[in-house]
Amino acid sequence: MDIGIHHVKTINLFGFNLYITESMVNVWLIGIVLIIIALIIRKKIMNPKKIPAGAQNVIEWIVETLDNFTVTTMGESGRKFASFYGCMFIFILVSNLSGLLVGPNFNNGTFGFGFLRPPTADASVTFALAMITFFMIQGYGIKVKGVGKWAKGLTEPLWPMTPLNIIGELANPVSLSFRLFGNILGGTIIMTLYYNLPWYALIGIPAALHGYFDVFAGVLQAFIFVMLSMTFVSSAME
């Protein structure tokens, strides 16, 4: 039984050790797969039909759904964020669901195959995603309001509240990252514990557990992460 984040390789760079972890490799694999799929889809719909059918119909439905969700959450002015948050949702969703897939595993330098460890079960991955949202909140807040009005917002409603407002801003990426990380890691731990039960306890039941901890929780947490990110950014731009 092993739920740790395995070390794949160490690279010495200018006297510092750069550690390549299993989570990093899985992120790269997911990114490469999504890019390949995107290029294939792009090739298939280079000349779109007026009456969509097949793959074009599915892609148009996905794009319209993401556009409508973005507008519903952020308002009409937030439509420009649809492509970005659509990509983020798909990446987090596939990362959450990757625990259902078989792929390369690394254990103390030993290469093998087994169920992938979801990269979102690593706090460093979820925190990196949350920091994107944090910088977007501050960046678009300054862009829309200007530095003066943005800074004044940290002192409202009364200037003694400034430290609490700053702590609240810094807490956003922490809460975002830990919510996603905790839920996905919790499911990973439970499934690992379950697979270490005797064989007769595994008949039929893992499918239901995967359906809840991987599929249901994975879709829900991807949705919550993106929705909260949209809400934070749109609030900063008001």
Contacts in CASP RR format, 6 or more apart in sequence:
PFRMAT RR
TARGET T0000
AUTHOR 0000-0000-0000
METHOD contacts of the structure
MODEL  1
MDIGIHHVKTINLFGFNLYITESMVNVWLIGIVLIIIALIIRKKIMNPKK
IPAGAQNVIEWIVETLDNFTVTTMGESGRKFASFYGCMFIFILVSNLSGL
LVGPNFNNGTFGFGFLRPPTADASVTFALAMITFFMIQGYGIKVKGVGKW
AKGLTEPLWPMTPLNIIGELANPVSLSFRLFGNILGGTIIMTLYYNLPWY
ALIGIPAALHGYFDVFAGVLQAFIFVMLSMTFVSSAME
1 192 0 8 1.000
1 193 0 8 1.000
1 196 0 8 1.000
2 107 0 8 1.000
2 192 0 8 1.000
3 117 0 8 1.000
3 185 0 8 1.000
3 188 0 8 1.000
3 189 0 8 1.000
3 192 0 8 1.000
4 117 0 8 1.000
5 21 0 8 1.000
5 22 0 8 1.000
5 23 0 8 1.000
5 117 0 8 1.000
5 122 0 8 1.000
6 21 0 8 1.000
6 22 0 8 1.000
6 105 0 8 1.000
6 106 0 8 1.000
6 107 0 8 1.000
6 108 0 8 1.000
6 109 0 8 1.000
6 117 0 8 1.000
7 19 0 8 1.000
7 20 0 8 1.000
7 21 0 8 1.000
7 22 0 8 1.000
7 106 0 8 1.000
7 108 0 8 1.000
7 109 0 8 1.000
8 20 0 8 1.000
8 21 0 8 1.000
8 22 0 8 1.000
8 24 0 8 1.000
8 25 0 8 1.000
8 106 0 8 1.000
8 109 0 8 1.000
9 19 0 8 1.000
9 20 0 8 1.000
9 109 0 8 1.000
10 17 0 8 1.000
10 18 0 8 1.000
10 19 0 8 1.000
10 20 0 8 1.000
11 17 0 8 1.000
11 18 0 8 1.000
11 20 0 8 1.000
12 18 0 8 1.000
21 122 0 8 1.000
22 105 0 8 1.000
22 106 0 8 1.000
22 117 0 8 1.000
23 117 0 8 1.000
23 119 0 8 1.000
23 121 0 8 1.000
23 122 0 8 1.000
23 124 0 8 1.000
23 125 0 8 1.000
24 119 0 8 1.000
25 104 0 8 1.000
25 106 0 8 1.000
26 95 0 8 1.000
26 98 0 8 1.000
26 116 0 8 1.000
26 117 0 8 1.000
26 118 0 8 1.000
26 119 0 8 1.000
27 95 0 8 1.000
27 119 0 8 1.000
27 125 0 8 1.000
29 104 0 8 1.000
30 91 0 8 1.000
30 94 0 8 1.000
30 95 0 8 1.000
30 98 0 8 1.000
30 119 0 8 1.000
31 91 0 8 1.000
33 94 0 8 1.000
34 90 0 8 1.000
34 91 0 8 1.000
34 94 0 8 1.000
41 55 0 8 1.000
41 59 0 8 1.000
44 55 0 8 1.000
44 56 0 8 1.000
45 55 0 8 1.000
45 56 0 8 1.000
45 59 0 8 1.000
48 56 0 8 1.000
49 56 0 8 1.000
52 60 0 8 1.000
66 82 0 8 1.000
66 85 0 8 1.000
66 86 0 8 1.000
66 89 0 8 1.000
67 79 0 8 1.000
67 82 0 8 1.000
70 78 0 8 1.000
70 79 0 8 1.000
70 81 0 8 1.000
70 82 0 8 1.000
70 85 0 8 1.000
70 86 0 8 1.000
70 230 0 8 1.000
71 78 0 8 1.000
71 79 0 8 1.000
71 82 0 8 1.000
73 227 0 8 1.000
73 230 0 8 1.000
73 231 0 8 1.000
73 234 0 8 1.000
74 81 0 8 1.000
74 230 0 8 1.000
74 231 0 8 1.000
74 233 0 8 1.000
74 234 0 8 1.000
75 234 0 8 1.000
77 237 0 8 1.000
78 234 0 8 1.000
81 230 0 8 1.000
81 233 0 8 1.000
85 226 0 8 1.000
85 229 0 8 1.000
85 230 0 8 1.000
86 226 0 8 1.000
88 129 0 8 1.000
88 132 0 8 1.000
88 225 0 8 1.000
88 226 0 8 1.000
88 229 0 8 1.000
89 222 0 8 1.000
89 223 0 8 1.000
89 226 0 8 1.000
92 120 0 8 1.000
92 129 0 8 1.000
92 180 0 8 1.000
92 221 0 8 1.000
92 222 0 8 1.000
92 225 0 8 1.000
92 226 0 8 1.000
93 218 0 8 1.000
93 219 0 8 1.000
93 222 0 8 1.000
95 118 0 8 1.000
95 119 0 8 1.000
95 120 0 8 1.000
95 125 0 8 1.000
96 118 0 8 1.000
96 120 0 8 1.000
96 184 0 8 1.000
96 214 0 8 1.000
96 217 0 8 1.000
96 218 0 8 1.000
96 219 0 8 1.000
96 221 0 8 1.000
96 222 0 8 1.000
97 118 0 8 1.000
97 214 0 8 1.000
97 215 0 8 1.000
97 218 0 8 1.000
97 219 0 8 1.000
98 116 0 8 1.000
98 118 0 8 1.000
98 119 0 8 1.000
99 115 0 8 1.000
99 116 0 8 1.000
99 117 0 8 1.000
99 118 0 8 1.000
99 188 0 8 1.000
99 214 0 8 1.000
100 115 0 8 1.000
100 210 0 8 1.000
100 214 0 8 1.000
100 215 0 8 1.000
101 115 0 8 1.000
101 116 0 8 1.000
102 113 0 8 1.000
102 114 0 8 1.000
102 115 0 8 1.000
102 116 0 8 1.000
103 113 0 8 1.000
103 114 0 8 1.000
103 115 0 8 1.000
103 116 0 8 1.000
104 111 0 8 1.000
104 112 0 8 1.000
104 113 0 8 1.000
105 111 0 8 1.000
105 112 0 8 1.000
105 113 0 8 1.000
105 114 0 8 1.000
105 115 0 8 1.000
105 116 0 8 1.000
105 117 0 8 1.000
106 112 0 8 1.000
117 188 0 8 1.000
118 184 0 8 1.000
118 188 0 8 1.000
119 125 0 8 1.000
120 126 0 8 1.000
120 180 0 8 1.000
120 181 0 8 1.000
120 184 0 8 1.000
120 221 0 8 1.000
121 181 0 8 1.000
121 182 0 8 1.000
121 184 0 8 1.000
121 185 0 8 1.000
121 186 0 8 1.000
121 188 0 8 1.000
122 181 0 8 1.000
123 177 0 8 1.000
123 178 0 8 1.000
123 181 0 8 1.000
125 181 0 8 1.000
126 176 0 8 1.000
126 177 0 8 1.000
126 178 0 8 1.000
126 180 0 8 1.000
126 181 0 8 1.000
126 184 0 8 1.000
127 173 0 8 1.000
127 174 0 8 1.000
127 177 0 8 1.000
127 181 0 8 1.000
129 176 0 8 1.000
129 177 0 8 1.000
129 180 0 8 1.000
129 225 0 8 1.000
130 172 0 8 1.000
130 173 0 8 1.000
130 174 0 8 1.000
130 176 0 8 1.000
130 177 0 8 1.000
130 180 0 8 1.000
131 173 0 8 1.000
133 172 0 8 1.000
133 173 0 8 1.000
133 176 0 8 1.000
133 229 0 8 1.000
133 232 0 8 1.000
133 233 0 8 1.000
134 169 0 8 1.000
134 172 0 8 1.000
134 173 0 8 1.000
136 229 0 8 1.000
136 233 0 8 1.000
137 169 0 8 1.000
137 172 0 8 1.000
137 232 0 8 1.000
137 233 0 8 1.000
137 236 0 8 1.000
138 150 0 8 1.000
138 169 0 8 1.000
138 236 0 8 1.000
139 236 0 8 1.000
140 233 0 8 1.000
140 236 0 8 1.000
140 237 0 8 1.000
141 150 0 8 1.000
141 236 0 8 1.000
141 237 0 8 1.000
142 150 0 8 1.000
144 236 0 8 1.000
144 237 0 8 1.000
153 165 0 8 1.000
154 162 0 8 1.000
154 165 0 8 1.000
154 166 0 8 1.000
154 169 0 8 1.000
155 161 0 8 1.000
155 162 0 8 1.000
155 165 0 8 1.000
156 165 0 8 1.000
172 232 0 8 1.000
176 225 0 8 1.000
176 228 0 8 1.000
176 229 0 8 1.000
179 221 0 8 1.000
179 224 0 8 1.000
179 225 0 8 1.000
180 221 0 8 1.000
180 224 0 8 1.000
180 225 0 8 1.000
183 217 0 8 1.000
183 218 0 8 1.000
183 221 0 8 1.000
184 217 0 8 1.000
184 218 0 8 1.000
184 221 0 8 1.000
186 213 0 8 1.000
187 213 0 8 1.000
187 214 0 8 1.000
187 217 0 8 1.000
188 213 0 8 1.000
190 209 0 8 1.000
190 213 0 8 1.000
191 206 0 8 1.000
191 209 0 8 1.000
191 210 0 8 1.000
191 213 0 8 1.000
191 214 0 8 1.000
194 201 0 8 1.000
194 202 0 8 1.000
194 205 0 8 1.000
194 206 0 8 1.000
194 209 0 8 1.000
195 202 0 8 1.000
195 206 0 8 1.000
END
